[in-house]
Amino acid sequence: MRPLEAVLLLVLLAGFLAGAVPAIRTTWLARRVPLAVALAASAQVLVEGARWQMAPAYALALAMVLVSRRGSPEGAAGWRRVLGEAAVTGPAALVLALAAALPFAIPVPRLPAPDGPYGVGTATYHWIDTARPEIFTAAPDDRRELMVQVWYPTRPGHTGRRAPYVEDGAALAPLARLLRLPGFVLSHLPLIRTSAVVDAPAAAGRPFPVLLFSHGRAGFRQHNTFQVEHLVSHGYVVATIDHPYAASGVRFPDGRTASFDLRLQDRRFFDRVMPYLAEDASFSLDQLTEVNREDPKGLLTGRLDLARAGMFGLSMGGVITAETCLRDARFKACLPMDVHMPADVVAAGLAQPTMWISRDAATMRREGWAEADVIETQTTMRSVFASLRAPGYLVLAPGMYHQDLSDFTALIWPPLGRRLGLYGSLDGARSHAVIKAYSLAFFDRHLKGEPAPLLDGPSAGYPEVIFAPR
């Protein structure tokens, strides 16, 4: 809960008590509570921004102000009388309880600051692949367009406008529905601020290795910001791709929106388009080569070490990651997370060092995964692991649910998230600690050539992890 939200709720509580409790029901207090409510509500909306979770608080504030203006000069007394009657019948108390519970259960979280030696900058690019038709639309002249957000190291302590977590909360409605939640539930996410400074100057020194991130089905490019910012703060450039029509919603600079294509819920269609989505990653690496040659934004020219490129992705993004690494040898390290491997990858194997971050089969079953999905994920992952032509690692964290591998652990109060079946028994912060530690160690060893003792065997620092190197 944000500071001014808490202030507004305290003022509403004072107003409720002033009208409902005879011992503190004074004319002096009653006359001032409506003004205090109006000021607190106005300040909260103007400074912090309105969100749907505060709707009961706004409604109660409006009711207090309106009732206080009725029937002058007895307005204050009238307000006390009406509110007192409401307290007797219970609705006002219920509204007040709901006004406090909603913003607490679904907060505007403060994302953890990355702990590396670099600050984080970010810039967003719009790229059009003129050589590739858009297969998700019927217009024959449509070409594939991408929105790609590039996160890069800056000097520590650089200040400026921090990037919002997402820019268009309404575009996330399809994702909310896939999570069995109302479509508006994620509309407040633009109120969250990341640690990244928009268009900040890149850090000096040697060029940085480059990573690409691919989101989950109906996801969005920012949903693993905890992991992205961590890697950037330790000296990586990370380009996060929005895959139009496979993302929840992608807004282009001219205002057009590419919404999630429901055909992707059909497994046959899903499998058929994965190679096409893998081309998004290869095209993005092509464009980053041009940015490194001459960045139109003047930020990243000469700052990218494209000879040291890797890729990671969650869920559908993990499939795209494996598919990309199979098809494009420029990617030197591959990290798919919590997903089955596509048939062509199982058949051909992978030549790059690869790490899988996932869970054990028992945890997947507790989460409610269909048995066929559990078996497919476990067997295909282990099959590709066994056939690797390079070093490989299995990192399994029992008790970690699918959403625990993303930022969603911060978006809903953990007890409520567990009640809804979204979070597992492993604490969300601990899940993130595991993911950050192992993904950084993997890329440090195989892209930077640095020692990574964490990958030598099971770690006493992470006793919950089932770790298998190859």
MARLO-979082 format. One record per residue: x, y, z of N, C-alpha, C in turn. Coordinates in steps of 0.05 Angstrom, whole numbers, padded with zeros to 5 digits, always signed. Last residue first. Example, Ala and Ser with C-alpha at 12.3 -4.5 7.8 and 13.67 -1.06 7.14 Angstrom:
+00257-00045+00142+00273-00021+00143+00258+00001+00157+00264-00114+00156+00246-00090+00156+00264-00066+00156
//
This chain:
+00524-00625-00326+00531-00646-00346+00556-00635-00361+00493-00620-00261+00510-00610-00283+00516-00633-00302+00437-00611-00225+00451-00632-00240+00467-00620-00262+00404-00597-00165+00422-00588-00185+00437-00611-00198+00351-00576-00131+00361-00601-00142+00378-00593-00167+00351-00530-00078+00354-00534-00106+00364-00562-00112+00353-00521-00024+00327-00530-00035+00329-00537-00065+00403-00500-00012+00398-00528-00006+00372-00539-00018+00441-00458-00029+00414-00462-00041+00407-00492-00037+00489-00459-00003+00474-00434-00002+00446-00437-00013+00510-00507-00016+00500-00504+00011+00484-00479+00014+00496-00534-00080+00506-00511-00064+00493-00511-00036+00521-00585-00124+00500-00575-00106+00512-00554-00087+00570-00558-00172+00556-00579-00158+00535-00568-00140+00589-00516-00202+00606-00539-00199+00592-00563-00186+00562-00469-00204+00555-00489-00224+00571-00514-00222+00584-00436-00167+00557-00445-00162+00549-00468-00181+00632-00417-00188+00633-00441-00171+00605-00452-00165+00650-00392-00241+00623-00394-00230+00621-00418-00212+00697-00348-00272+00691-00371-00255+00663-00369-00244+00680-00324-00339+00688-00320-00312+00683-00345-00295+00665-00319-00392+00688-00335-00386+00698-00332-00358+00620-00293-00408+00642-00276-00399+00668-00292-00394+00589-00337-00425+00592-00314-00442+00615-00296-00434+00593-00377-00386+00593-00385-00415+00593-00361-00434+00595-00354-00335+00614-00375-00343+00616-00377-00373+00554-00316-00336+00581-00308-00329+00601-00328-00339+00509-00348-00346+00519-00330-00367+00547-00320-00361+00508-00377-00297+00509-00390-00323+00520-00372-00344+00504-00338-00257+00528-00356-00257+00531-00369-00285+00454-00316-00270+00478-00300-00272+00503-00317-00273+00421-00360-00261+00422-00349-00288+00447-00332-00291+00430-00369-00205+00438-00390-00225+00439-00378-00253+00412-00321-00181+00438-00332-00176+00447-00351-00198+00359-00314-00200+00379-00294-00205+00407-00305-00202+00334-00361-00180+00335-00355-00209+00357-00335-00216+00340-00355-00124+00350-00379-00138+00354-00372-00168+00312-00307-00115+00341-00309-00108+00354-00333-00123+00261-00322-00130+00275-00302-00146+00305-00303-00140+00249-00357-00088+00248-00366-00116+00264-00347-00134+00251-00321-00046+00271-00342-00048+00272-00354-00076+00207-00289-00056+00234-00277-00056+00256-00297-00058+00166-00329-00052+00172-00315-00077+00199-00303-00078+00179-00391-00018+00174-00362-00017+00182-00349-00043+00148-00450-00038+00174-00436-00036+00169-00406-00038+00096-00465-00049+00104-00463-00021+00131-00450-00017+00071-00422-00103+00077-00447-00090+00087-00443-00061+00016-00384-00129+00043-00385-00117+00047-00412-00103-00036-00390-00147-00016-00378-00165+00013-00382-00155-00079-00407-00118-00064-00427-00132-00043-00416-00151-00104-00372-00086-00114-00373-00113-00099-00394-00130-00073-00378-00041-00101-00386-00039-00113-00389-00067-00026-00354-00058-00026-00382-00053-00055-00393-00052-00045-00301-00062-00035-00314-00086-00034-00344-00082-00057-00291-00008-00078-00291-00027-00070-00306-00053-00004-00293+00014-00025-00312+00023-00049-00314+00004+00022-00250-00020+00028-00278-00022+00007-00297-00010-00014-00203-00057-00006-00210-00030-00002-00240-00029+00012-00195-00122-00011-00202-00105+00000-00211-00078+00061-00182-00144+00037-00167-00153+00012-00173-00137+00106-00211-00135+00104-00185-00122+00077-00171-00126+00101-00255-00167+00102-00260-00138+00100-00234-00122+00106-00239-00219+00079-00240-00207+00079-00246-00177+00154-00238-00245+00149-00216-00226+00122-00219-00211+00167-00310-00247+00164-00283-00259+00160-00263-00237+00166-00358-00223+00189-00352-00240+00188-00325-00253+00117-00363-00199+00140-00355-00182+00165-00349-00198+00084-00384-00237+00084-00355-00234+00107-00345-00216+00094-00439-00228+00101-00427-00253+00103-00396-00250+00122-00450-00161+00101-00452-00182+00109-00436-00206+00166-00487-00123+00164-00463-00139+00143-00467-00161+00172-00535-00099+00156-00515-00085+00152-00490-00100+00239-00549-00120+00213-00558-00111+00198-00537-00095+00274-00528-00171+00268-00517-00145+00240-00527-00136+00327-00548-00211+00299-00553-00204+00295-00544-00175+00368-00543-00262+00363-00529-00237+00334-00531-00231+00414-00575-00301+00386-00576-00292+00385-00563-00265+00460-00558-00351+00453-00556-00323+00423-00558-00320+00516-00572-00395+00488-00568-00389+00483-00569-00359+00565-00563-00447+00558-00565-00419+00528-00558-00414+00546-00596-00509+00560-00575-00494+00553-00578-00465+00510-00625-00534+00537-00627-00545+00554-00605-00532+00458-00662-00501+00473-00637-00506+00501-00642-00516+00426-00704-00487+00439-00705-00514+00456-00680-00520+00405-00693-00437+00422-00717-00440+00437-00717-00467+00374-00648-00448+00396-00646-00430+00416-00669-00434+00335-00670-00480+00353-00651-00492+00378-00648-00475+00311-00703-00440+00321-00714-00464+00341-00696-00478+00293-00667-00401+00315-00686-00394+00327-00699-00419+00253-00641-00430+00275-00626-00418+00299-00644-00413+00219-00684-00443+00233-00669-00464+00257-00653-00454+00202-00701-00391+00217-00719-00409+00232-00704-00431+00178-00655-00367+00200-00669-00354+00216-00686-00373+00138-00641-00404+00158-00622-00396+00183-00636-00384+00108-00689-00409+00121-00677-00432+00144-00658-00424+00089-00696-00356+00106-00716-00369+00122-00704-00392+00058-00649-00350+00080-00655-00332+00100-00675-00345+00021-00656-00391+00039-00633-00392+00063-00638-00373-00006-00702-00373+00007-00703-00399+00027-00680-00401-00029-00684-00326-00008-00704-00325+00008-00705-00351-00037-00613-00319-00046-00639-00330-00023-00658-00331-00022-00579-00259-00016-00584-00287-00028-00611-00295-00030-00565-00206-00053-00571-00222-00048-00575-00252+00009-00560-00169+00000-00535-00181-00025-00540-00198+00021-00613-00160+00007-00598-00139-00004-00571-00150+00048-00623-00208+00023-00636-00203+00007-00621-00181+00095-00593-00201+00077-00587-00223+00049-00599-00219+00116-00620-00156+00107-00592-00154+00088-00584-00176+00129-00669-00180+00109-00668-00158+00099-00640-00154+00169-00656-00217+00143-00665-00227+00122-00663-00205+00206-00597-00199+00203-00625-00200+00174-00632-00209+00219-00540-00242+00212-00552-00217+00211-00583-00221+00271-00499-00272+00244-00510-00271+00238-00521-00244+00317-00480-00318+00308-00474-00291+00278-00481-00290+00370-00507-00356+00341-00506-00351+00335-00499-00322+00422-00484-00397+00412-00488-00369+00382-00488-00370+00472-00500-00443+00444-00496-00438+00438-00501-00408+00519-00487-00494+00515-00491-00465+00486-00483-00459+00495-00509-00559+00504-00489-00541+00503-00499-00512+00471-00548-00589+00500-00548-00589+00512-00528-00569+00417-00593-00578+00428-00566-00578+00458-00567-00576+00375-00638-00618+00392-00631-00596+00402-00602-00598+00340-00658-00655+00366-00650-00664+00386-00644-00641+00294-00675-00626+00306-00692-00647+00334-00684-00653+00284-00632-00592+00288-00659-00580+00302-00676-00601+00276-00593-00630+00298-00590-00612+00305-00617-00599+00229-00611-00654+00253-00610-00670+00278-00606-00653+00192-00608-00611+00200-00634-00623+00225-00633-00639+00210-00564-00556+00196-00571-00581+00208-00596-00594+00206-00578-00486+00222-00572-00509+00208-00581-00535+00164-00547-00436+00172-00569-00452+00191-00560-00474+00186-00503-00383+00170-00509-00406+00181-00534-00420+00221-00470-00348+00195-00482-00340+00177-00487-00364+00263-00434-00389+00253-00437-00362+00224-00448-00362+00325-00438-00425+00296-00439-00424+00286-00445-00396+00380-00410-00444+00368-00415-00417+00338-00415-00419+00442-00415-00477+00413-00418-00479+00401-00425-00452+00494-00383-00513+00484-00395-00487+00454-00394-00487+00504-00361-00562+00524-00378-00550+00517-00391-00524+00476-00347-00622+00470-00348-00593+00487-00370-00580+00491-00358-00673+00502-00333-00661+00496-00333-00631+00464-00400-00694+00488-00406-00679+00501-00381-00667+00399-00413-00696+00417-00390-00699+00441-00394-00681+00367-00457-00686+00368-00447-00713+00389-00426-00717+00370-00469-00631+00374-00491-00651+00380-00480-00679+00358-00420-00609+00386-00430-00606+00391-00454-00625+00304-00417-00623+00323-00398-00633+00351-00408-00632+00282-00459-00592+00280-00459-00622+00300-00440-00635+00294-00441-00541+00306-00466-00550+00305-00467-00581+00263-00394-00541+00291-00393-00535+00305-00418-00547+00211-00413-00549+00223-00395-00569+00254-00394-00566+00206-00441-00500+00205-00455-00526+00218-00439-00548+00209-00397-00466+00229-00418-00464+00230-00435-00489+00163-00369-00479+00189-00357-00485+00212-00377-00483+00125-00403-00457+00127-00401-00486+00154-00389-00495+00168-00402-00402+00143-00414-00412+00145-00414-00443+00217-00352-00411+00199-00366-00393+00175-00376-00407+00285-00347-00434+00256-00343-00437+00241-00360-00418+00347-00323-00461+00332-00337-00441+00302-00330-00444+00409-00323-00496+00380-00319-00496+00368-00335-00473+00470-00288-00516+00455-00311-00505+00425-00304-00505+00532-00269-00546+00503-00266-00544+00490-00292-00533+00585-00246-00561+00578-00259-00536+00548-00255-00531+00588-00216-00605+00601-00242-00607+00595-00259-00582+00568-00167-00591+00550-00186-00603+00562-00213-00609+00573-00125-00545+00591-00146-00554+00574-00169-00565+00557-00057-00551+00547-00084-00551+00568-00104-00561+00572-00005-00558+00570-00014-00530+00563-00044-00528+00570+00022-00607+00596+00010-00598+00595-00002-00570+00515+00059-00588+00535+00055-00609+00561+00045-00597+00475+00070-00552+00489+00044-00550+00508+00039-00573+00453+00122-00558+00458+00111-00532+00478+00088-00532+00429+00148-00602+00455+00158-00592+00463+00146-00565+00385+00129-00628+00381+00144-00603+00406+00155-00591+00406+00102-00670+00392+00126-00676+00385+00142-00651+00471+00076-00666+00445+00077-00652+00431+00103-00659+00509+00042-00706+00500+00070-00704+00472+00071-00692+00526-00010-00690+00540+00005-00711+00534+00035-00709+00488-00025-00653+00516-00023-00645+00533-00008-00664+00444-00025-00687+00445-00006-00665+00474-00003-00655+00457-00068-00720+00455-00041-00731+00457-00020-00709+00454-00108-00681+00479-00104-00696+00480-00076-00708+00401-00105-00669+00420-00097-00648+00448-00093-00661+00380-00128-00715+00376-00100-00710+00395-00089-00688+00396-00182-00708+00405-00166-00732+00403-00136-00726+00368-00193-00661+00397-00193-00660+00409-00178-00685+00317-00190-00683+00325-00171-00662+00355-00170-00660+00318-00234-00717+00316-00208-00728+00324-00186-00708+00321-00275-00678+00343-00271-00697+00342-00244-00710+00271-00266-00653+00296-00263-00638+00319-00259-00656+00234-00275-00693+00234-00249-00680+00260-00245-00665+00243-00328-00705+00254-00309-00723+00253-00280-00712+00212-00352-00666+00241-00352-00662+00255-00333-00681+00162-00346-00690+00169-00329-00667+00198-00329-00661+00168-00387-00728+00164-00359-00737+00171-00340-00714+00172-00433-00695+00195-00424-00712+00193-00395-00722+00119-00431-00672+00143-00426-00656+00167-00419-00673+00074-00443-00702+00084-00416-00704+00110-00411-00687+00062-00497-00691+00067-00489-00719+00080-00461-00721+00050-00500-00637+00074-00513-00647+00082-00503-00675+00001-00470-00639+00024-00462-00622+00049-00474-00633-00032-00503-00669-00025-00477-00679+00000-00466-00665-00034-00547-00633-00024-00551-00660-00016-00524-00673-00057-00525-00586-00030-00535-00586-00018-00538-00614-00090-00465-00579-00091-00491-00592-00063-00501-00596-00078-00416-00562-00086-00435-00541-00090-00463-00553-00069-00386-00606-00045-00397-00593-00052-00415-00570-00117-00365-00621-00109-00390-00634-00085-00403-00621-00121-00316-00598-00131-00339-00583-00124-00365-00596-00072-00270-00597-00087-00286-00616-00095-00312-00601-00071-00208-00563-00065-00237-00563-00083-00252-00581-00066-00149-00606-00075-00164-00582-00070-00194-00586-00033-00095-00623-00034-00123-00632-00041-00140-00607-00055-00029-00634-00050-00050-00615-00053-00078-00627-00033+00036-00656-00044+00010-00662-00037-00010-00640-00003+00081-00644-00027+00076-00629-00041+00050-00635+00046+00087-00668+00023+00102-00680-00003+00096-00666+00080+00052-00639+00082+00082-00635+00059+00097-00647+00039-00003-00614+00059+00009-00632+00059+00039-00629+00029-00047-00561+00021-00021-00573+00044-00010-00589+00007-00111-00552+00031-00095-00559+00021-00070-00573-00015-00157-00505-00022-00135-00522+00003-00118-00527+00005-00208-00491-00022-00200-00483-00032-00177-00500+00038-00238-00549+00038-00223-00523+00009-00216-00516+00026-00256-00597+00032-00277-00577+00035-00265-00550+00017-00208-00622-00004-00229-00624+00002-00253-00607+00086-00192-00620+00059-00184-00626+00041-00209-00632+00128-00202-00570+00120-00216-00594+00091-00209-00601+00174-00159-00544+00145-00164-00545+00139-00177-00571+00236-00176-00516+00220-00174-00540+00191-00177-00533+00290-00144-00487+00266-00159-00481+00246-00154-00504+00358-00147-00483+00336-00138-00501+00312-00156-00496+00408-00128-00441+00386-00147-00444+00364-00134-00461+00476-00127-00429+00454-00114-00443+00433-00134-00448+00508-00137-00366+00497-00148-00391+00478-00127-00403+00528-00125-00313+00544-00121-00337+00535-00135-00362+00496-00128-00269+00521-00144-00268+00536-00144-00295+00451-00102-00283+00468-00090-00262+00494-00104-00259+00429-00140-00318+00440-00115-00328+00459-00102-00308+00412-00180-00282+00433-00186-00302+00445-00160-00313+00372-00150-00254+00395-00162-00240+00418-00168-00259+00336-00136-00294+00352-00115-00281+00375-00126-00266+00317-00189-00306+00330-00172-00326+00347-00151-00313+00294-00207-00259+00316-00221-00270+00332-00204-00290+00252-00170-00251+00270-00176-00229+00296-00189-00239+00224-00172-00300+00242-00149-00294+00261-00154-00271+00193-00207-00328+00215-00218-00312+00235-00195-00306+00155-00179-00357+00146-00195-00334+00168-00210-00319+00162-00144-00401+00173-00136-00375+00168-00156-00352+00136-00163-00446+00166-00163-00446+00178-00157-00419+00084-00208-00429+00093-00182-00438+00123-00180-00432+00039-00262-00448+00055-00247-00429+00062-00219-00440+00015-00299-00480-00002-00277-00470+00013-00260-00449+00067-00341-00461+00043-00339-00477+00024-00318-00464+00126-00304-00438+00108-00327-00439+00084-00321-00456+00182-00272-00473+00161-00275-00453+00144-00299-00457+00252-00273-00480+00226-00279-00493+00205-00285-00472+00311-00234-00483+00290-00247-00466+00264-00250-00482+00380-00237-00500+00352-00232-00508+00334-00247-00489+00441-00205-00483+00422-00226-00478+00395-00217-00490+00509-00190-00495+00481-00185-00502+00464-00209-00497+00566-00161-00461+00552-00184-00474+00522-00178-00476+00589-00094-00474+00576-00113-00456+00564-00137-00472+00654-00064-00486+00626-00070-00494+00615-00093-00477+00691-00032-00432+00688-00052-00453+00659-00056-00461+00673+00036-00415+00688+00012-00412+00685-00007-00436+00613+00068-00388+00637+00067-00405+00651+00040-00400+00542+00059-00392+00567+00059-00377+00591+00056-00396+00498+00102-00430+00509+00076-00423+00536+00079-00408+00454+00152-00406+00478+00145-00420+00489+00118-00411+00383+00136-00407+00407+00144-00392+00432+00138-00409+00330+00126-00425+00350+00139-00443+00374+00150-00428+00303+00121-00361+00298+00123-00389+00320+00138-00404+00329+00078-00313+00327+00106-00321+00324+00108-00351+00302+00025-00275+00315+00034-00300+00309+00063-00306+00274+00004-00234+00299+00018-00227+00313+00030-00251+00203+00020-00246+00227+00002-00246+00251+00018-00235+00141+00032-00215+00166+00043-00227+00188+00023-00224+00072+00023-00227+00097+00013-00215+00121+00025-00230+00030+00040-00257+00037+00056-00233+00063+00047-00221+00019+00002-00295+00035+00026-00303+00043+00044-00280-00014-00035-00267+00015-00040-00269+00031-00016-00279-00069-00033-00263-00054-00014-00247-00024-00016-00251-00092-00074-00292-00092-00047-00304-00076-00027-00288-00099-00126-00276-00071-00117-00280-00069-00088-00291-00155-00133-00274-00138-00137-00250-00110-00125-00253-00191-00132-00315-00180-00106-00306-00160-00109-00284-00208-00184-00325-00190-00172-00344-00177-00146-00334-00206-00229-00268-00219-00209-00285-00200-00193-00302-00170-00292-00276-00176-00267-00261-00191-00248-00280-00145-00336-00298-00171-00339-00286-00178-00316-00268-00102-00325-00328-00096-00331-00300-00122-00335-00284-00126-00308-00374-00113-00334-00375-00106-00344-00346-00141-00258-00357-00162-00278-00362-00150-00306-00363-00092-00231-00356-00108-00234-00331-00129-00256-00334-00080-00232-00411-00063-00247-00392-00079-00252-00366-00119-00198-00433-00118-00226-00440-00102-00243-00421-00104-00147-00407-00129-00161-00400-00129-00191-00409-00062-00115-00419-00056-00140-00405-00081-00156-00398-00076-00066-00440-00068-00087-00459-00063-00114-00446-00083-00034-00396-00107-00045-00409-00100-00068-00428-00032-00014-00385-00044-00034-00368-00068-00048-00381+00019+00006-00417-00009+00003-00424-00021-00020-00408+00071+00006-00398+00060+00031-00407+00030+00030-00411+00101-00023-00340+00088-00026-00366+00076+00001-00373+00135+00005-00303+00137-00024-00307+00125-00032-00334+00165+00065-00326+00143+00050-00315+00147+00021-00320+00233+00087-00313+00213+00075-00332+00190+00062-00317+00249+00148-00282+00249+00119-00282+00226+00108-00299+00286+00202-00303+00259+00191-00302+00261+00161-00303+00346+00205-00262+00330+00213-00284+00302+00200-00282+00415+00190-00243+00387+00197-00237+00373+00206-00263+00464+00142-00228+00453+00161-00248+00423+00165-00243+00485+00105-00193+00475+00130-00182+00465+00150-00202+00534+00076-00237+00517+00075-00213+00509+00103-00203+00526+00083-00308+00543+00087-00284+00524+00087-00259+00490+00027-00336+00497+00055-00334+00516+00059-00310+00473-00028-00379+00487-00017-00355+00493+00013-00358+00406-00034-00406+00435-00033-00409+00448-00021-00384+00352-00059-00443+00362-00051-00416+00392-00054-00416+00307-00047-00493+00335-00054-00488+00342-00042-00461+00249-00073-00518+00260-00055-00498+00288-00065-00491+00216-00074-00579+00237-00086-00563+00248-00065-00544+00164-00091-00619+00172-00071-00599+00192-00085-00581+00160-00106-00688+00168-00113-00661+00171-00088-00644+00125-00131-00745+00135-00108-00729+00140-00117-00700+00122-00160-00808+00126-00165-00779+00138-00141-00766+00074-00130-00852+00100-00141-00846+00104-00142-00816+00019-00135-00896+00029-00131-00869+00056-00144-00866-00002-00147-00945+00021-00128-00945+00032-00123-00917-00046-00180-00937-00022-00191-00950+00003-00173-00949-00082-00186-00878-00073-00167-00898-00047-00176-00911-00092-00220-00836-00100-00228-00862-00090-00210-00885-00042-00237-00785-00063-00220-00797-00069-00229-00825-00001-00269-00771-00024-00269-00753-00047-00251-00764+00042-00265-00805+00025-00288-00809+00000-00287-00791+00071-00215-00841+00058-00220-00816+00038-00243-00819+00130-00229-00880+00102-00224-00878+00092-00230-00850+00193-00201-00880+00178-00223-00868+00148-00215-00866+00224-00160-00895+00227-00184-00911+00208-00206-00901+00218-00119-00859+00205-00116-00885+00207-00141-00902+00208-00116-00797+00222-00135-00814+00208-00135-00841+00215-00060-00758+00198-00072-00778+00215-00090-00795+00218-00038-00690+00232-00048-00713+00212-00063-00732+00225+00008-00641+00205-00003-00659+00219-00012-00684+00252+00007-00575+00256+00009-00604+00232-00004-00618+00268+00040-00514+00250+00022-00529+00252+00028-00559+00316+00036-00462+00306+00050-00485+00289+00030-00501+00346+00044-00397+00329+00030-00416+00320+00048-00438+00396+00029-00347+00383+00047-00365+00365+00031-00384+00420+00018-00282+00405+00007-00305+00392+00029-00321+00487+00015-00252+00459+00024-00254+00446+00012-00279+00530-00038-00230+00521-00018-00250+00493-00009-00244+00541-00077-00193+00557-00053-00192+00548-00031-00211+00477-00106-00169+00503-00106-00183+00517-00079-00182+00426-00111-00149+00448-00109-00130+00476-00108-00143+00364-00076-00162+00385-00095-00169+00410-00090-00153+00311-00068-00116+00332-00055-00131+00353-00076-00138+00246-00097-00122+00273-00096-00109+00294-00084-00127+00190-00055-00133+00207-00076-00142+00234-00074-00129+00137-00044-00095+00163-00031-00101+00182-00054-00108+00070-00054-00121+00095-00062-00107+00118-00044-00113+00011-00037-00104+00030-00027-00125+00057-00032-00113-00025-00098-00085-00011-00073-00081+00001-00061-00107-00075-00129-00067-00064-00126-00094-00050-00099-00094-00084-00127-00012-00082-00153-00025-00070-00151-00052-00087-00072-00003-00067-00088+00012-00062-00115-00003-00129-00054-00033-00102-00044-00040-00080-00059-00025-00171-00088-00007-00163-00090-00035-00136-00079-00041-00177-00073+00048-00167-00099+00041-00157-00100+00012-00198-00022+00054-00171-00027+00065-00160-00053+00053-00247-00027+00028-00229-00005+00020-00200-00010+00030-00270-00066+00058-00262-00072+00031-00242-00052+00021-00280-00037+00105-00263-00061+00106-00253-00068+00078-00315+00002+00084-00289+00010+00096-00270-00014+00097-00358-00031+00070-00344-00016+00049-00316-00007+00059-00372-00050+00121-00363-00068+00101-00348-00054+00079-00388-00002+00146-00366-00017+00157-00355-00037+00136-00432+00011+00114-00409+00029+00115-00384+00014+00125-00469-00033+00124-00456-00029+00098-00431-00011+00099-00490-00036+00179-00467-00051+00170-00454-00044+00144-00529-00011+00208-00538-00032+00189-00514-00047+00177-00498+00024+00238-00516+00006+00252-00523-00017+00233-00473+00054+00200-00457+00037+00217-00474+00016+00232-00515+00081+00178-00502+00062+00162-00485+00043+00179-00527+00115+00221-00546+00095+00214-00534+00073+00196-00480+00145+00219-00486+00129+00243-00506+00108+00237-00486+00170+00171-00464+00152+00174-00469+00134+00199-00531+00202+00183-00533+00182+00162-00511+00161+00165-00511+00233+00226-00535+00217+00230-00536+00194+00209-00468+00260+00205-00464+00242+00228-00488+00223+00231-00494+00289+00165-00474+00269+00157-00470+00249+00180-00525+00322+00197-00538+00302+00179-00519+00281+00170-00486+00352+00222-00502+00334+00238-00516+00313+00221-00469+00379+00176-00450+00361+00191-00466+00342+00209-00517+00405+00160-00502+00386+00143-00484+00367+00158-00551+00440+00181-00548+00416+00196-00532+00395+00180-00565+00485+00154-00539+00485+00168-00534+00460+00184-00559+00438+00099-00547+00458+00116-00569+00474+00130-00571+00390+00068-00588+00399+00090-00574+00419+00108-00508+00363+00049-00537+00363+00047-00550+00375+00072-00455+00359+00054-00464+00383+00041-00495+00384+00040-00444+00309+00075-00438+00332+00092-00449+00358+00080-00455+00276+00032-00474+00277+00054-00470+00301+00071-00409+00286+00000-00436+00293-00009-00456+00295+00013-00367+00266+00033-00367+00294+00024-00395+00302+00016-00382+00212+00039-00378+00229+00062-00380+00258+00055-00382+00194-00015-00406+00194+00001-00404+00212+00025-00328+00200-00028-00348+00216-00042-00374+00217-00026-00306+00161+00005-00298+00189+00008-00319+00207-00005-00330+00115-00016-00336+00123+00012-00329+00152+00017-00306+00115-00067-00335+00117-00064-00343+00126-00036-00252+00110-00054-00261+00134-00068-00292+00137-00065-00253+00059-00031-00245+00082-00015-00254+00108-00028-00270+00027-00074-00287+00029-00050-00279+00053-00033-00224+00037-00110-00251+00046-00116-00270+00047-00092-00173+00019-00105-00181+00040-00087-00209+00050-00092-00165-00015-00147-00166-00027-00120-00175-00006-00099-00159+00016-00192-00185+00005-00187-00187-00007-00158-00125+00079-00178-00125+00051-00188-00151+00038-00178-00095+00143-00189-00117+00126-00182-00113+00098-00192-00034+00172-00164-00050+00160-00186-00072+00142-00176-00004+00201-00129+00003+00173-00133-00011+00161-00157-00024+00255-00136+00005+00249-00131+00012+00220-00139-00079+00254-00146-00062+00271-00162-00032+00263-00159-00100+00216-00109-00104+00212-00138-00084+00229-00154-00083+00238-00060-00075+00211-00068-00078+00207-00098-00106+00289-00060-00077+00287-00059-00068+00259-00069-00161+00275-00059-00150+00290-00081-00120+00287-00083-00164+00248-00009-00171+00234-00034-00159+00249-00058-00150+00290+00026-00134+00265+00025-00139+00250-00001-00190+00328+00017-00162+00335+00012-00145+00309+00009-00236+00300+00031-00233+00311+00004-00204+00317-00002-00225+00288+00085-00229+00267+00066-00225+00276+00038-00223+00340+00107-00199+00323+00107-00201+00300+00087-00276+00354+00099-00255+00369+00085-00229+00353+00084-00302+00316+00132-00307+00317+00103-00286+00332+00088-00279+00329+00184-00273+00304+00171-00279+00305+00141-00299+00376+00206-00273+00377+00192-00266+00351+00177-00347+00366+00230-00346+00387+00210-00320+00387+00194-00334+00327+00267-00352+00320+00245-00350+00341+00223-00302+00354+00305-00290+00333+00288-00307+00328+00263-00341+00389+00326-00316+00399+00316-00303+00379+00296-00381+00355+00344-00387+00373+00322-00361+00383+00310-00363+00288+00357-00363+00316+00365-00369+00333+00340-00362+00227+00378-00378+00241+00358-00381+00270+00367-00338+00194+00413-00320+00213+00399-00335+00229+00378-00380+00165+00435-00360+00177+00453-00342+00197+00439-00410+00143+00392-00420+00166+00406-00399+00180+00423-00386+00125+00331-00380+00121+00359-00389+00146+00375-00399+00141+00278-00410+00116+00289-00406+00112+00319-00375+00188+00261-00403+00185+00258-00415+00161+00272-00322+00180+00275-00335+00205+00283-00365+00203+00281-00310+00132+00248-00312+00132+00278-00327+00157+00288-00309+00151+00195-00328+00131+00203-00332+00131+00233-00267+00188+00198-00294+00197+00192-00315+00177+00200-00224+00154+00210-00232+00175+00229-00260+00185+00224-00225+00123+00163-00231+00110+00188-00239+00131+00209-00210+00163+00127-00237+00150+00125-00245+00136+00150-00159+00172+00145-00178+00193+00147-00206+00182+00144-00136+00122+00133-00137+00131+00161-00157+00153+00165-00141+00122+00077-00155+00102+00093-00157+00110+00122-00105+00164+00065-00134+00166+00058-00150+00147+00075-00057+00142+00083-00067+00167+00095-00097+00169+00090-00051+00099+00048-00054+00094+00076-00066+00118+00091-00045+00128+00000-00067+00109+00003-00073+00104+00033+00003+00153+00010-00021+00169+00010-00047+00152+00010+00039+00106+00009+00036+00124+00033+00010+00140+00033+00011+00044-00017+00027+00068-00020+00021+00088+00003+00017-00024+00000+00000+00000+00000+00018+00025+00000
//
